Amino acid sequence: MPHSTPRLRRAALAAAAGGLLTLAAVSGNFPAGAAGSATPTITLSDAYLSGAVGGVGDPTVTVSVAQSGTDASALTVTASASSKTSVAQTGDVTVSGTGATRTVSVAARGQGYADLTLKVTGTGGSSATTKLHYAASQSVQNPSGTRYFTGSSDASAAVDVGGGYVVVADDESNVLRLYDGSASGAPVKTWDMTSKVGASKEIDIEGGTRVGDLIYWTGSLGNNKDGEYKADRNTVFTTTVSGSGASTQLTYAHSYKKLRDQLVSWDKANGNRYGFAAGTASGEVPKQIDGFNVEGLEFAPGSTTTAYVGFRAPLVPPKNGGKALIVPVTNMDKVVASGSTPVFGTPIELDLGGLAVRDIRKNAANQYLIVAGSWAADDNSDPYALYRWDGVATTAPTKVADLPTTDPGGWESVVSVPDLSVAGQRAQLITDDGSADLYGDGTEAKDLTHDEWKKSRATWFTVS
């Protein structure tokens, strides 16, 4: 031991005797608050997120962070790891904002799934992590004009409610969803119509249209995919609209559950011209060239009473190159509101190049757009086209465009019709992606385990 030790000991004792001894604090090289600083917390508004390669305005999640005794603005949030860098790397994650809530967005590199680790670092160097389960679909044509409506992959009908917002129906559930048509993401509001209409299974909603403050919705009216009659599919119902845009509210109004039966009886009385009885027989699947399946609903020019019921099947005659069928119901308002017996007008047969009606929509000027597609395909395996029409039975529709089929999903709905007399106008069309393998793992979108990964694609097309 050095000879100086006794002297140091004596100095310390002398200092203590004089009341001068203090405990030194660690200082200088550690952040303020390091001593005893709490572990920060990090939570996500949703643990599941979907995006698309090349997507514009993909959905985001909100991350909330905190640390006891620390201003949230002093916390940093980063992506620290990715389970699959071919889908997204840490550098593809952007965290924006300051304070207790931040926004996380991801720019996808490739199709598939990746777990992204998000890390919050607080004062004292303490940190916490959470995982964001991310799924990326493949790139599509026209990404700048494409948005994704999440929460469901089976969009089947859409109605404009003003302010750029749209109510979308789903043929796998009875839920109506309100979306901002200009943005990708989850619905703003939802309304489940199951109990309101007295259904126990899906109505298979396939068409919808608005008259004043009423939206008319129709089921497919056909058998299910196994050829079985399911009463809930034989439903037409209305919802009352109040407000508009993000403030839209829907209230159940009325329903009618005999339109299929009345159509079959009417066809029988007219010599079984369209084969409705055969198409609805037990064991007959609806999506056949001579089947029975409704997918379009719109009102006749200038009318609030006569509805056009558009058929996906049958074609007329039921062979390649057959025409698309529309059957007018001249008292649809009274049918749904009070249960009046339907009165059918003269049927309309349209040449859509061998395709059938997948949706039909008109504007206040009685300019119609018809989404035409195969009676068979639920995906992009067969052609689709967009036609323009004036709603008059004797006028032939004219093709506006062939719709692209290189991307997943089948074209199913047109939201609204712009003024077709003005050049350069656009319309938004929506796909049913329920049968699509969005993420490259062989899983159909309708069977995905998380609703946040389910989505339908909404794309703008120039139509004039």
N, C-alpha and C positions, 0 to 999 in steps of 0.2 A: 504494500500500500504506500503511496507517495507520502513524503514527509510533510506535505502541506495540509494533509487531512486534519490534523488536530487544530491547526489555525483556522481552517474553514469552519470546523465544528464550533470553535469558540466564538467566531464571528456571528454565526447563526444564533447561538444562545444569547449573545449580547443584543442582537437585533430583537429577539423575542422579548427579552427583558424590557427593552425600550418601547415595546408595543409596535414594532415596525414590520413584523412578519406578515406577508400576504400570500394567497394562493394564486399562482400565475395562470392566466387564461390562454388557451390555444387560440392563436390569431393569425391573420395574414393570408394563409394559403387556402382557406375553405370558404365556400359561399356563406353569405349571411343566412342565418336560420338553420344551418346544417345540424347544429346540436339538437337532437330530438325531433327533427322534422318528420312530419307524417308522410305515409305513403300516398301518392296521388291516386285518384280514381279516374277511370275512363269507361264510358258506356256509349253504345250505339243506338240510334233511333230504330235501326233494323239490322239484324245480323246477316241478312241475305240481300244481295244486290245483283242486278243483271245489267249487261251492257252489250255493245256490238263493236266488232272491229270496224274502225272508221266512223263510228257513230257520232252524231252531232247532237249535243244536248242530252247525253245519256242520263239516266236517273242517278241521283246522289243519295248519300246518307248523312245524317247529322251526328257528330260525335260530341259528347258532353264530358268536360274534364273539370276536376277540382282537386284542391289540396288544402287541408285545414291550415289556416294561418297564412296562406299565400294568395296573392292576387292572381286570378286565373290567367291574366295576360302574361304572367311570367312563365307559364307552362308551355312546353313545346310538344307538338304532336307530329310524328313521322311514321312512315311505313318502314318497318324494320326487317321484314322477311316475306317471301312468297313461296308457297308450296309448289308452284309450277310457273317458272319464269317464261315459258313459251306462251302463256296466256297473259300474264301481267307481271312486270318486275316492280321493285319498290320505287324506281324512278318514274313509273307510269301512274303513281298515286299522287294526287294533288290535294293538299290540305289548305283550305282558305279560311280567312276570318281570324278574329282574335277573341280573347275572353273565354267565357265558360262554354260556348258552343262554337264548333267549327264545322265546315262542310267538306266532305270527302268525295272526290270523284276519281274515276279510274279510266284510263285510256287503254283499251284492250289491244294486245299484240296478236293474239290468235284465239281460235275457237276452243272452248273447253272450260274447265273449272280450276280455280285457284283459291286457296285460303291465304288471305293477306293479313299479316300481323301488324296491328297499329299500336304504337308505343307513345305514352305520355311520359315526359321527363319533368320532374319538379325540382324545387330547390333542395339542396343537399345531395343532388345526384340520384335521388330515389326515383323509381319508375314503376309503371304498371303497363300491362298489355291486354289487348283483346283481339279477337279474330273476326274478320269480315269474310264471309263465304261468298265468293264472286263467281259469276257465270257469264261467259261471253259467247254470243252468237256470231256467225260468220258475217262478213261484209255483204252489203246489198247494193244494188243499183240506186243511184240518186240518194246518197246518204244525207245530203243537206236538206232534202225535202221529206225525210222520213223521221217519224217519231214512233215510240213504242209505248203502248198502253199496257201496264203491268197489272198483275193480280188475277188475270185470266188469260187463257190463250185461245179461247173459242168464240171470239167476237162474231156475231151473226146478224146484227141489225144495229143501225145507228140513227139517231135523230138529233138535229141541231137545236140547241136551246138558247142560242144567242151569245154574244160576247166571245166567240171562239170556243165555246164549250159544247160538249156533245154527250148525250146519254147513249151508252152502248149496252146491248143485250148480249146474252151468252146462251148458246144452245146446249150447254152442259149443266146449267143451273138456272134458277129463276131470279137471279140477282141482276138488277139494273145498276150500272155504274156511271157516275158522272166524271168526265175527264176534261182537262184543259187540252184542247186539240192542238195547241201550239207547242206543247211540252211533253217529253217522255216522263213516265212515272206512274205512281199509284193513283187510284181514283180519289177524287176530292170527297165524294159521298157515295154511299151505296144504299139500295133499297131492295130488300128481299121480298118478293111477291108471293112466295110459296103459300103462306097461311092465308093471305088476302084472297087468293083465287081458289083456295081450298084444294091445293094440289098436294100430292104426296111424293111425286117424282118430278123430273124435269118436264117443263112444258115444251121444250125444244123450240124456243123462240127463234124465228127465222126472218120475220119482217116487222117493220114498224114505220109509222108515218104520223105526222102531226096535222091536226085541223083545229085552228084556234088554240084553246087551252087544253085540248085533249090529244093524247098520244094513243093511237091504236097499235096494239101488238098482236101478232098471230103466231101460234105454234105451227109446226110443219104439217099438222093434221094427218100425217101418214103413220104407218106402222113403225116400230123401232127396227134397228138393224138386223134383228133376228126374225123379222116378219111377224112380230106380236103386236096386237092392238094394245095401246096404252092410253087410257082415257084422258090423262092430263095433256097429251099432245093435241087433243081435239079442243083447244082453247083459244079464243080470241078475247082480249081484255083491253081495258082502257085505263090510263092514268091521267089525272088532272095535273097540269103544270102551273105552278105559281113562281114568281120571280124569274130571273134569267141569269145566265152566266154562272159564276161560282155560287150565287145565291139561289140557284134553282132548287125547288122542292117538288117532289112527286107524291101524289096521293092516289091510292087505288080508287077506281070509280066503279066499273061494272065488268062483267064477263059473260060470255056465251059459249056453250060447250056442245053445240050440235051442228056446226057448219059442215064438218066432214059428212055427216049423215045426210044433210040436205043436199050437198053436192052430188053424192052418190045417187040419191033418189031422183034428182033433176036429170042426171045423165041417163039413168035407166028410162025415164019418161021420154027421152029424146033418142031412143034407139041404141043406148050404150056407145054413143059416138066416140067417147074418149076413154072408155074402158075403166071408169072409176071403180066399179064394183069389183072387177078382177084385180085392179091395182091395190085395193084395200083388203083383199081376201086374206084369211089367216095363212101365214107362211110366206106371204109376198113381201119382200124387202122393198122399201120405198124408192131407193136410188137405182131404178132400172129404166130403160128407155120407154117401157110401157108401165112404169110404176105410178105412184101417187105421192107427190111431195110438193108442198107449197114453200116458196122462199121469198116472194115479193109481195109488198102491200103498199098501194098508193091510191090516191083518189083521182077520179076522172077530171078532165079540164073544167075548171070553174065550179066544181061540185063539192059539197060537203056531205053528200049522202051516198053517192055512187063510188064504191071502192073497187079498184082493180086488184084481183087476187092473181098473182103471178106464179106459174108452176115451174118447178125444176124438172119434174116428170109428171106426165108423159110428154114426149115430143109428138107432134101431129103431122103426118102419121108416125107411129113409133118405129122409125128406122133412121139410119144415118141420113142427115140432110133434112130431117123433119123440122117443122116450125115450132116456135115457142108458143105456149098457151097462156092467155089471160082470160079469166072469167069475171065479169062485172057483177057485183052485188049492189043492186040499185038502192037498197034501203039499209045500208050497213049501220048507219047511225041508230036506227030503231032496233036493229037486230041485237046490237050489243047493249044498248041502254035499257031496253024493255023486253027483250026476248022475242021480238016479232019474227015470224017465219021469213027467211031470206027470200028475196025476189031476185032472180038471175036475169041479167041482160044477155044480149047477143054475144057469144064468145068471140074473142079476138085472137087470130093466129098471125104471129109475126115471124118474118124471115130474119133470123139472127145468125145466119150462116151455119145452121145445124146445131147451134148452141141454145141453151135454155135460160130462163130468167133466174138470176141469182140475187138481184135486187133491182128496185125501180124507185126513182125519186123525181119529183118535179119542183119547180119554183113557182112563185106567184104569177109569173107570166105564162104558165103552162108549158114550159120547156122541160122535157124529160131527159134523164139519163138512165140507161139500162145497163147494169152489169150482167154480161152474158157469160155463161160457163157451161161446162159439161154436166150432163145429168148424173155422171158417175163419180167424177173425181172430188175428193175432199182436200186435195193438195195442189201442187203445181205441175202435175203430170199430164194435164190436158190443156188445151188452149182456153184463154179468156179474152174477152173483148169488151169495149165500151161503145155503146150505141146512143145516138141522139134520136129523139122522137117528139111528135107534137101531141101525142095522146089520142089521136083520131084513128079509128080502126082502119080506115081506108088508106092511110098514109104509111108508106114503108119507112122503117127506121133506117138511119144512115150510120155507118161505122165511123166512130171518132178515132179509135186507136185499138191496136192489139195490145193487151196488157202483158207486161213481162212475166215470164214463168221460170226464170232462172233462179229466183230467190224462194225461200221456203214459204209455204202457206198458199191458201186459195183465196182469190178475191171474192169478197162476200158482201160488202156494204159500201154505199156512197153516202156521205154525210149530208151534203146539200148541193144544190145546183146553182151555179152563178148565172149571170146574164150571158147567155150563149150568143147573143148578137154583138157582143163586144169582144174584140180579138184579145187573146192572151189571158183569158180568165182561167182560174184553176179550181179543181174540185179535189176533195180529200177522200180517198178510198181506203178501206180497212180490210185486212186479211183475217181469215180464220186460220190460226196456226196450230190448232189442236193436234193435228196428225203429223206435224213437222218435228224432225229431229234437230232441235235448235242448237244443241251444244255438242253434237258429234259423238254421243255415247249410245245411240240407238234408242233412247227413251223418247216417246212421243210427248209433246209439250203438255198435253192434258193430264199425263200421268206423273209429271214432276212432283216431287215431294214438298216443294215450297212455292207458295203462290207468287212470291216475289220474283221467281225465275220464270213464271208463266207470263207470256206477253203476246199481244197481237200488234201487227205492224200497220201504221197509218201513213200513207204516202200521198203527196200532192202531185197531180197531173194537170198539165195544160189541156184544156178541153175545148177551146174556141180560138 
